[in-house]
Amino acid sequence: MEALVAISTYLENEVAPLEIHEEDLLDVEEQLRFLHHVIKGAKISFYLPLLKGSFSSWIWSCLGIPPSSIFPSVRCGLEMAILNAIAAQEGSSLLNILHPYKVEEEISERSKRVQICALLDSNGSPLEVAYLAKTLVEEGFTAIKLKVARRADPIEDATVIQEIRKMVGLQIELRADANRNWTYEQAIQFSSYVKNCDLKYIEEPVKDEDDIIKFCEETGLPVALDETMDKIGETPLQKLAKFSHSGIVAVVIKPSVVGGFENAALIARWAQQQGKMAVVSAAFESGLSLSAYIQLSSYFELQSAEICKLMNKQLVPSVAHGLGTYRWLKEDVTFEPLSINRSQDSGFIEASVVDADRILQKFQINRDTIIRIFSEEQVYTHQLAVDSDGFSCLLNVHEIGASIENDVVVFLHGFLGTGGDWIATMKAISGSARCISIDLPGHGGSKIQNHDGKEDVLEPNLSIEVVADVLYKLIHSITPGKVTLVGYSMGARIALYMALTSSFSDKIKGAVIISGSPGLKNDEARKIRMVKDDSRSHALITHGLQIFLESWYSGELWKSLRGHPQFNQIVASRLQHKDVRSLAKTLSDLSIGRQRPLWEDLRQCSTPLLLIVGEKDGKFKRIAQEMCYEIGHGTSNGDDSRKEIYEIVEVPNCGHAAHLENPLPIIRALRRFLTGLENSSTPNERAVPFHGS
């Protein structure tokens, strides 16, 4: 429990994306809410500090999430939190759990301090900037990084470099950072004026990544990779391989942008084995993250020394790491600020690894800097009675989120599921919407009863029309306004039917259709499917739920789900259905073979639709494309405005049960769809893969 509290504290306080991140603050908040829920009960492996695929394996096997779906800044916060929780549990430091081995005294002494590179803005005249650089040197900095490529002419940037070098001499390490702002020609022009300025390196001198090697060879200037690292992706070693050129002398690693400590360590190992510098750089994080980055930087220094020894190379000088952004922060979340100052021993600006460890172990939040506090919302489960023609339903309802009447989302599960399938997703978006999931008739805790009081679940008809009518009445009872429906598989068919049927659509603001179908077009196909589902229904009653589940999930549609690490837990949750006869009747009555096909209705669709399919679900990908064609060629308007009411999103690394196999991209797509509805604008067609990281 203490470890969980520590992890929650770090996650809530130290994940803050900037413009350089692909994710925004709302994206991050949703993933944090989701992770806060799914991490409960997860076993923390003590192999995680190895940072050699251990985190990726744990995220997939224990949390059931494809590691690539977690945003880089969120994953960095998650890894930092868990590593510090493990350190606290062992009564050790972050550095010691990353590097638990004894080292030679010379190396040990060097690992106690981390040199800091100052960051210098290039605003002002060349002489003014040079004087600022001189001031930094007088403070004790031995390395300075200057932002370039911000002036009208590359020659002006070169003049600044020349003036700084004159002012500070050759003993100071000087780095330049162009942030990919120059064309190749501009970068060449700059290089011709700074060849004698002894630059340690220039970061990302050209816009086009493919021109980097060419620039190295033509100019002879040493180059560092920065933004190239930011887009390193799931297979970093494959991308790094093409940058082994000797002209590339360093890689700049922002843990919160490359996706955490594990990716950072992988990149650093590759660089050090290639004889390149591995420079840890901050993205304006607070003292909390900087303290962890100091420990990480020290770990890289120890790793570099070991690699040199292993390869029989001379010990390379310590690296000045890019953690100088601490000077730019007006406030900090840490109650006691991190101390980065001039060392009495060396006379240089350095960070103390011991002091950084103290901050991490005794972290206290500076309450004066807190703008908003996240407190986990609890799921409220209750039952609502709905009368229908000749019978009544007592529906089990799960509810979470603020009482926002104009932003209500109703979740409908698939066959064999329950409203509980949506809890993690609902928690993720509950900060901006009132979320309600329902155990559909015949499922979970919902019950069906005749009006005469006799429990006979076989008599009422549970067709899609009847179930839609029950849900319509339920929606009326929970909100006076419209709702957004989110349905999966069977639930998606119900949601689509309600969105396309005029007698229901007045309560539907929009519909999210996950792995859904408008029905079977062919009469013969419907008859065959009806007989097949009736046979399945009979088998369910005759042989019982467990044997039925073994047969059900053996089908090709569930191949991807069977490979999911939480497949057994998912199947076990399906065994919790108590009323097998009602479940069997639902399978028969709600058979797609008995459903009126909705393909023609799609041509008259006026309700915004978000169609979501799994990358590996070939069947429903084709169905979604056909649905888009029908909607886009509707006859009601006769113009291209039809294309503005639907969107299609393909979720990577999953199959039919996309909401269970890879939920985070669905959460992001759902929130953006809801935002579009709230802003009274409709989404544009987008048939491209949707990636979470």
URZI-V889830 format. One line per field, one symbol per residue. ss: DSSP state (h for helix, s for strand, l for the rest). phi: phi as a letter, one per 20 degrees, with the letter a starting at -180 (. if undefined). psi: psi as a letter, one per 30 degrees, with the letter a starting at -180 (. if undefined). A space follows every 50 residues. Layout:
ss->???
phi->???
psi->???
This chain:
ss->lhhhhhhhhhhhhlllllllllllhhhhhhhhhhhhhhlllllllllhhh lllhhhhhhhhhhlllhhhllhhhhhhhhhhhhhhhhhhhlllhhhhhll llllhhhhhhllsssslssslllllhhhhhhhhhhhhhhlllssssslll lllhhhhhhhhhhhhhhhllllsssssllllllhhhhhhhhhhhllllll ssslllllhhhhhhhhhhhlllssslhhhhlllllhhhhhhhhllllsss ssslhhhhllhhhhhhhhhhhhhlllssssslllllhhhhhhhhhhhhhh hhhhhhhhhhlllllllllssslhhhhhlllllslllllsssllllllss sshhhhhhhhhlllslhhhllllllllllsssssssslllssssssssss lllllllsssssllllllhhhhhhhhhhhllllsssssllllllllssss lllllllllllllhhhhhhhhhhhhhhhllllsssssslhhhhhhhhhhh lhhhhllsssssssllllllllhhhhhhhhhhhhhhhhhhhhhlhhhhhh hhlllhhhhhhhllllhhhhhhhhlllllhhhhhhhhhhlllllllllhh hhlllllssssssslllhhhhhhhhhhhhhhhlllllllhhhhhhsssss sllllllhhhhlhhhhhhhhhhhhhhhhllllllllllsslll
phi->.fffffffffffdcccfdffefedffgffffffffgefffnfeeeeegff lcnffgfffffeemdggfeefgffffffffffffffgffemcdgffffce efcggfffffffccfdefdcfefofgfffffffffffffpfdbcddfcmd dfcgffffffgffffffdnefefddccelmedffffffffffedfdelff acelfcfegfeffgfgffemffcdecgfffdfmfcfffffgedfgffedb cddegfdeoofffffffffgfffemdfddfcedmfffffgffffffffff fffffffgffeldfgfffeeeedffgfeefcbfefdffecbffffendfb defffffffffdfcfeffeeebdecfeeeddbccececfnbcddeecdcb offdfebddddceefnebffgegfffffdffcbedcdcffgnclefcdbf feneebfeffedfffffffffffffgfdbfdecdeccdlgffffffgffe dgfdffddfacdddldcfoefegfffffffffffffffffffdnffffff fgeefffdgfffeffdgffffffffefeefffffffgffegffeeffdff fgfdfcegcdedcegeegfeffffffffffffdfefdmbffgfedcbccd eflbdfegfeebffffffffffffffffelcdfefbdcgddeb
psi->eeeeeeeeeeeffhjjkafflflaeeeeeeeeeeeeeffkfkkjkgfeff hhfeeeeeeeeefgkkeffkkeeeeeeeeeeeeeeeeeefhaleeefeig kklleeeeefffkkkkkkkkkgklleeeeeeeeeeeeffgkfkkkkkagg lfkfeeeeeeeeeeeeefaffkkkkkjfhgfkleeeeeeeeffgfgghke lkkiflejeffeeeeeeefgkkkkkdfeefhfafieeeefefgfkffjfl kkjjefefhaeeeeeeeeeeeefgglkjjkklhhlafeeeeeeeeeeeee eeeeeeeeeeghlkkllkkjlhggffffkellfkejkkjjakkfefgljl kkeeeeeeeefhkkkjfffkekkkkkkkkjklkkkkkajfllkjkkkkkl llijfgikkkkkllkfalfffgeeeeeegffgljkklkjlkflbgkkkkl fffkjjffekkhleeeeeeeeeeeeeffkfallkkjkkceeeeeeeeeff keffffgjelkjjjhlkflkekeeeeeeeeeeeeeeeeeeeefleeeeee eegflefgeeeffkfgeeeeeeffffkeieeeeeeeeeegkfffkkkgee eefgkgkkkjkklkegieefeeeeeeeeeeefglfeegaffeffglkkkk klhlbeiefeeifeeeeeeeeeeeeeeeggkkllkjhlkjkf.
